[in-house]
Amino acid sequence: MIFIREIQYQLKQSKTAFDNAFQGVLPDPTTEIPSFLSGERLLQILAKLKKDTLYNAQKLVQELTSEGLTLASNRQRYLYGLQEIKLNNTE
């Protein structure tokens, strides 16, 4: 049972660190970097995040235009949709 709690704690710490990094918060210099998180793996994660975000933003634009809306006429809905994409991709 202790092992599961330790894993849950580490996952929570990792999620917090990623969330903070995504928001531009500088990491604590004493934070230990997991051994599995190599430079190459980090680039793979960032590439997937950006690709998914772009794909979802394109879907949002397609949905708006299929409803006959333009980004200029419905800017608020577009910005809200982008915020949802950002939140979903960070989870």
Protein Blocks (a to p, Z undefined) as FASTA:
>chain_A
ZZmmmmmmmmmmmmmmmmmmmnopacdfkbccdfklcfklmmmmmmmmmmmmmmmmmmmm
mmmmmnopafklmmmmmmmmmmmmmmmmmZZ
